[in-house]
Structures are given as C-alpha cells and as structure tokens.
Amino acid sequence: MWRAVAVRALLGAGAGIGAPRAVSGAAAAQLRRRLESELEEIRGAGTWKSERVIASRQGPHLRLAGGGGGIINFCANNYLGLSSHPEVIRAAVEALEQFGAGLSSVRFICGTQSIHKDLEEKIARFHKREDAILYASCFDANAGIFEALLTPEDAVLSDELNHASIIDGIRLCKANKYRYKHMDMQDLEAKLQEAQKHRLRLVATDGVFSMDGDIAPLREICQLAQKYDALVFIDECHATGFLGPNGCGTDELLGVMDKVTIVNSTLGKALGGAAGGYTTGPKPLIDLLRQRSRPYLFSNSLPPAVVGCASKALDLLMESNAIAQSMAAKTQRFRSKMTAAGFTISGKDHPICPVMLGDARLASVMAEDMLKRGIYVIGFSYPVVPKGKARIRVQISAVHSDEDIDRCVEAFTEVGRKHGALP
Ligand code: PLP
C-alpha cells in the first residue's frame, strides 16, 4: 500500500494545495503503468537500492535522519577523511565568498575563473603530467574522452569489469571495441594482436576495481602496450590521493608513471569528496578535449566552493603523506584482524575491503545486523557483483580510530557467528 502511495507521489498523483498534480491523458497513464510494473520487477528481483538519509556531515561517525546517532561509517569513499576536514571546509567557504556560488555558464563562454586554471595546473603537477582539464564529474570525464579521441580507424581495448562510466564512454565512440577478460593478460595480448590492423590502440582499465579492491596489473599492461604499440588509459577514482609513495595513484605505486598516457580521476572521493573529475595527460590531448569533449563543452563550470575544496585537499596531500600512511596502517589493521577472525577479504593492501560471503541473503541480513550494532556497511550481490560472490564491502578511512576498526571487527565476528558465516 505504502509503495503505491510513494509511486503516486513520485509521479504526480495527488490533490490539494502544494500537492503534485498528475498529468492526464492516455500516454501518461500508460507510462505510469509501465513504470509501476518495472519498479515492481526491481523489487521482486531483490535489487531495489534504498538510500539511508544522513543528518550529519560525512565522516567516520554519522547521525542518520530519524535519530540514529553514533553510527560508525564504513561505506564512504572518504579514504583520507578530507570530506569534513576543517581546512577543506574553510577553503570552500573562502572560494564561495570570493568567487560566488557559480558561473551560470560553461567554461568556454563565460565560465573560467583563475581558480579553475590554478586547480588544473595543480592536478597536472600532482600527477606529473603536462596539463589537466576539469569536468563536473569523473563520469563526465569518462563519457567525454573516448569519443573525442578515437575514430572508426582506431581501437579501444577495455577490461570487462571496468566502471560503468568507462563502458558508457566507449559506447559513445565509433572506434572498434575489444573487451578483454578481467585482468587477463593472455586475453589482452590476443586482443592486441587482433587490433594491430587499426591505426591506434588504446587500452582502458580501472587502476583499482572498486567491487574487489584489486589493483590492475599495470606493469604487465604497459609492457604489452609497448610491445603492440598501444596507449594506456587508467581511471584512478579509487587510487588518487593514497596509492603510491606520494599518493599519485596506481601508476606511481607500480612504477609506470611514464608509460600511462591518460589518467582520469575524481575529486569526489579522496580529494575532499565534493564533486568533479578530470583528465590529465599530454597537452595536445587536453587542448583537443577543450575543443571537442561534449560533457566539457555543454555543461556548467565547477562551482567555486567545489574547486576550493579540491585545491586545498591537493595542498594537504602535497605537503605530507602522513594522512595516506595513517589510512594504510588502519587498512592493514582491519584486514589482518578480519583474516585472523576467519573471514576472507578480497584484494590486497587497499582500503576497499570486501568481506566475501557468497550468499546474497547472508550479505544482506548481516549488513542489517551490523547496523543494529552501530556499524554502517553495505552488502553487494548480483547483478552488481557476479552470482555467488555476494559480499559486504568495508571501506577504511584515515579518520577511523583503531577503536572504530576493532569495534567493526568485533561486530563482524558476532554477526558472522550468529548467521553461520563463521564456525
Ligand atoms: N570511475 C570509477 C572507477 C568510479 O568508482 C566512479 C564513481 O563511483 C566514477 C568513475 C565516477 O566518478 P564521479 O563520482 O566523479 O562521477
């Protein structure tokens, strides 16, 4: 019953002052029936995604709307804890006051401020690349690059488990498309051989795959790229700011910064967590994106407050790697204690720590029970991850205390025993 009411409210059925008004007509009625049945299907399949409402800042400790306080948060991409860092917030307020709420314009018409240029220069310096270009999100950066760069004469070779935004970006381009098996270098080599007939080959991979916390074999990918005269593109959303000695990312961690041509990443995770994305790489490529990349050309400039956050986050990281080191130590603490307790944690040395459970229902009921114990984690099951590989994904942040981590492990152990995931 409440579902029908919610759907009606969403679609505009209702009456009275301020209530949404339903659009009349046969087409609108037919659409409503179709949407309602589609929504029912999603619920029936058990894949409905509901959203918990947070009533506090993003951070290690949350208050949920409706009064649930004292929740320890293990499911944000706030790897370095910068989302609510006082200096990051201050920088946003200062940028807001000095440069206003927003640009009411795209970059090339009337939307480029000195802070946009400064941030692009800082990003390029951080990644040791020639230039950088900002987007409203990394989703946009991924949507905008392949179409601008590749033609029907070219080829793109993509890991089958790449992020949805890479997949969509590749769909938009007219290049020849090859999908290689996840991190399978034999398959990539076979596909590279097949793709020799094209003018240019671009291998596209996530630096870190967010469902498993596994790191792409970039050294091997770069060796193959060299052998078969290909370029390498990486999406560093789950690496920028903390992987590698200076937090530059997967390419720094694996010693191939000079072999990866294009890096796309986000400002919406470790780098302050507000929003925004970018491409960094050779200057002519960045120049071309400013001319041709559709999400850049036809979407509003990043708001100054968002630029201020990211810029301050990069300053903090370039001053010291202490924050990243603290996160690494906490990751290690969680992974080793959970393994000792008898759990299997996928990936290695990454703050994405998927607790592998296999069964979808088990992952879901355990995540619910964890929340009852004050630990906010999320269960993932098919179709987000392969069938039979359900898991609870835990994400560690530099701002978790050792006590937070230990409480999480204790809760997992209790809940795991209760539901038979541990003996
Ligand atoms: N690429 C990867 C690997 C991601 O995990 C995400 C975000 O979930 C994105 C791209 C999109 O980033 P943004 O939130 O900046 O659009």
Residues whose N, C-alpha, C, O or C-beta is under 5 A from the ligand:
A	BS01	PLP	S137 C138 F139 H163 S165 V208 S210 D235 C237 T266 G268 G276 G277
